[in-house]
Amino acid sequence: MKISSADELIELGRQFGSKLRGGEVIELIGDIGVGKTTFAQGLALGLGISGTVNSPSFTIMKSYQTPNGLTLNHYDFYRLDDAGIMKSEITESINNDKAITVVEWAKDVAGVLPTNRKIIEIKYLTDSEGREVLL
């Protein structure tokens, strides 16, 4: 699917998020700055989260509550060479049916991610063409 603006990427994330019910694990794949967090912001909107959703690059994880009692756990492992204790934390999130787990830069925790996770890959096209999102 071709996306030509950040607004379209947010809308795609919103539509995707509105279908989530808890227990889902989503891996976001793409280069730096391609829009992984922008997609996560839309996903949060689809879940009814009205607060600001920022990249967890420096904090590794940010958690948000939805109005219907779910938790959105957003992880970003870009800055880690080894996930260490975070593997245990993400495992808890994955096993919680009241949580939606979103992971960016997942290579260090790939061994704990379920095989049935949703993988969303965002790629740059040329500057004038925007991005491609593979669902």
N, C-alpha and C positions, 0 to 999 in steps of 0.2 A: 504494500500500500504506500503510495507516495504522499508525503506531507510537505506542504510548502511554507508553513509558518509555525511558530511556537504556539500560537492560539489553536491551530489545528491539532497539534500534538497534545495539548492540554485537553481538548475536546475528546480526542480518541481515548486518552487516559480516563476521562470522566465517564465515558460510555462503558469502558472496561470495568472500572471500579464499581459502577452501579449494579453490576451483575454478581459481585463477590458476596459470599455469605459467611465466610470464616473458615479457617483451616487451609486456605490457599497459600502456596509458595510461588513467588514470581521472581525470576531471575532476569535482570535487565542487563543487556550486553550492548556495548558500543564504546567508541573512542571518547576521550575527554571532551566535554562540551557539546556532545552530540544531542543531548536532550533527555538523558535518563531521569534526572531529577525533575525536569519539566513534565515528563510523562507521569512520574510519581505524584506530582502536584495535582494533575488532573484526576488521577486515581483517587486521591484523597477527597477531592470535590465530589466525585461519584459516590463516595462512602458517606458523604454528609459532613465531612470535616471542614469547618469554616476558618480555622486558624491558618497562619502561615506555615507552609511546609518548606523547609530548607534542606539543602544537601547535608547529610551527616558525615561528610568527608573528614572533618576534624574531630568529631565526637564519636565516630564509628557507628553509632546507633541513635536514632530518635524514635520516640514512640508517641502516637497520637490516639486519642479516644474518639470513637464514632458516637453519634447520638443513640444508636441502638445497642450499645454495650460491647462492640467489637474493639479490638486494638489493632492499629496499623503500626507494625514494627519495620522501620526502614533502616537497612544496614548498608554501609559503604566501606569495603575493605581495601580501597585503593592504597591507603597509607601504611598498611601492615605488610610486613614480610612473612609473618606467621600469625595466624588467627588466634593461637593459644587458647586462653580461657573463653574467648568469644565463641569457639565451637560449641561449648556447653550452653552458652546463652542462646545461640541461634537454634540449637536443638530443642530447647524448651519452647521457643516461639513456634517452631515447626510443628511440634506435638500438641500445641494448644489450639483446639477447634474454635476458640473465640478470638484468634489472632490471624491477621493476614501478614505474611512475611514477605518483604520486598528486599532483594539483595542485589547490590551493584558490586562489580569486581569480585566475583564469587570464587575464583580459582583456589583460594586458600581454604575454603569451606566446602568445596564441591563434594567431598566425600560424605558430608552429612546431609546434603540436599536430596530430597526425594526424586526419584526418576520421573514421577508424574508432575513435576513442577511445570508451570507455564514459563516458557522462555520467550522473551520479547527482545528482538535485536533491532537496534536503530543504527542506520548507516548514513553517512553523508553521501549525497550525490554531488553534482557540481554546485557551485554557489547559487546559480540561477535556478537549479532544479529542486533545491530543498533537501529533504531526507526521505529515506525509505524505511518503513517499519515492517518488520517481519513478525507476525504473530504465530 
